[in-house]
Amino acid sequence: MIVSEQQIEHEILDAIAQNRVMLFMKGTPDMPRCGFSAQTVACLRDAGAEFGAMDILPDPRIRQTLSAHSGWPTIPQLFIDGQLVGGCDIVTELHESGQLRELVKAAA
């Protein structure tokens, strides 16, 4: 199956629209493929978040399209209510301050 860049962009935007909390990561929540993605998943789970996730590794265009949309160069990328929150460092800071729990509770 050949997928166009427009289809990839549609899938990304659809995932952000359909999930109040959406994580773009390397791997899956149950099998993260990088430490930053694993750390972000751990923060979200500890904060009690229900979240969608998309693995960016199957096609390099997913990462390119996502970063073009968000203006954020690194992975993972967390969106809450359609807005980019940030990557691992920001999510970890929000988690340590207790703000992440408040953000995901508001989005629940």
C-alpha positions as CSV (number, residue, x, y, z in Angstrom):
1,M,0.0,0.0,0.0
2,I,1.4,3.3,-1.1
3,V,0.7,6.2,1.3
4,S,0.9,9.8,0.2
5,E,2.2,12.6,2.4
6,Q,-1.3,14.0,2.4
7,Q,-2.6,10.8,3.9
8,I,0.2,10.9,6.5
9,E,-0.8,14.5,7.4
10,H,-4.5,13.5,7.6
11,E,-3.6,10.6,10.0
12,I,-1.6,12.9,12.2
13,L,-4.2,15.7,12.3
14,D,-7.0,13.0,12.8
15,A,-5.1,11.5,15.8
16,I,-4.6,14.9,17.4
17,A,-8.3,15.7,16.9
18,Q,-9.6,12.3,18.1
19,N,-7.5,12.0,21.2
20,R,-7.6,14.7,24.0
21,V,-4.1,13.5,25.0
22,M,-2.0,12.3,22.0
23,L,1.6,11.2,22.1
24,F,3.8,10.8,19.0
25,M,6.7,8.6,20.0
26,K,9.3,6.1,18.9
27,G,7.7,2.7,19.4
28,T,4.5,2.0,21.4
29,P,3.5,2.7,25.0
30,D,4.1,-1.0,25.8
31,M,7.3,-1.2,23.8
32,P,9.0,2.2,23.6
33,R,12.0,2.3,21.3
34,C,13.9,5.2,22.9
35,G,14.5,6.4,26.5
36,F,12.8,9.7,26.0
37,S,9.6,8.0,24.7
38,A,9.7,5.6,27.7
39,Q,10.1,8.5,30.1
40,T,7.2,10.4,28.6
41,V,4.9,7.3,28.7
42,A,5.9,6.7,32.4
43,C,5.0,10.4,33.3
44,L,1.7,10.1,31.5
45,R,0.8,6.8,33.2
46,D,1.8,8.1,36.6
47,A,-0.4,11.2,36.0
48,G,-3.3,8.9,35.3
49,A,-3.6,9.9,31.6
50,E,-5.6,8.0,29.1
51,F,-3.8,8.8,25.8
52,G,-3.5,7.9,22.2
53,A,-0.1,7.1,20.7
54,M,1.4,6.9,17.3
55,D,4.7,5.3,16.4
56,I,6.7,7.6,14.1
57,L,9.3,5.0,13.2
58,P,7.5,3.0,10.4
59,D,7.8,5.9,7.9
60,P,10.3,8.8,8.1
61,R,7.7,11.1,6.5
62,I,5.6,10.8,9.7
63,R,8.3,12.6,11.7
64,Q,8.9,15.2,9.0
65,T,5.2,15.9,8.6
66,L,4.6,16.0,12.4
67,S,7.5,18.4,13.0
68,A,6.4,20.6,10.1
69,H,2.9,20.8,11.7
70,S,4.1,21.4,15.3
71,G,7.3,23.4,14.7
72,W,9.0,21.0,17.2
73,P,12.0,19.1,15.9
74,T,12.3,16.2,18.4
75,I,10.3,13.1,19.4
76,P,8.3,12.4,21.5
77,Q,5.7,15.1,21.1
78,L,2.8,15.4,23.4
79,F,-0.5,17.2,22.4
80,I,-3.3,17.9,24.9
81,D,-6.6,19.3,23.5
82,G,-5.0,19.8,20.1
83,Q,-2.1,21.9,21.4
84,L,1.6,20.9,21.5
85,V,2.7,20.7,25.1
86,G,6.3,19.7,24.2
87,G,8.8,16.8,24.4
88,C,10.2,14.7,27.1
89,D,12.0,17.4,29.1
90,I,8.8,19.6,29.3
91,V,6.6,16.7,30.1
92,T,9.0,15.5,32.9
93,E,9.0,19.1,34.4
94,L,5.2,19.3,34.2
95,H,5.0,15.8,35.9
96,E,7.4,16.7,38.7
97,S,5.5,20.0,39.4
98,G,2.1,18.2,39.4
99,Q,0.9,20.3,36.5
100,L,0.8,17.3,34.1
101,R,-1.8,15.6,36.3
102,E,-3.9,18.8,36.2
103,L,-3.6,19.1,32.4
104,V,-4.6,15.4,31.7
105,K,-7.4,15.6,34.3
106,A,-8.8,18.7,32.5
107,A,-8.6,16.9,29.2
108,A,-10.3,13.7,30.5
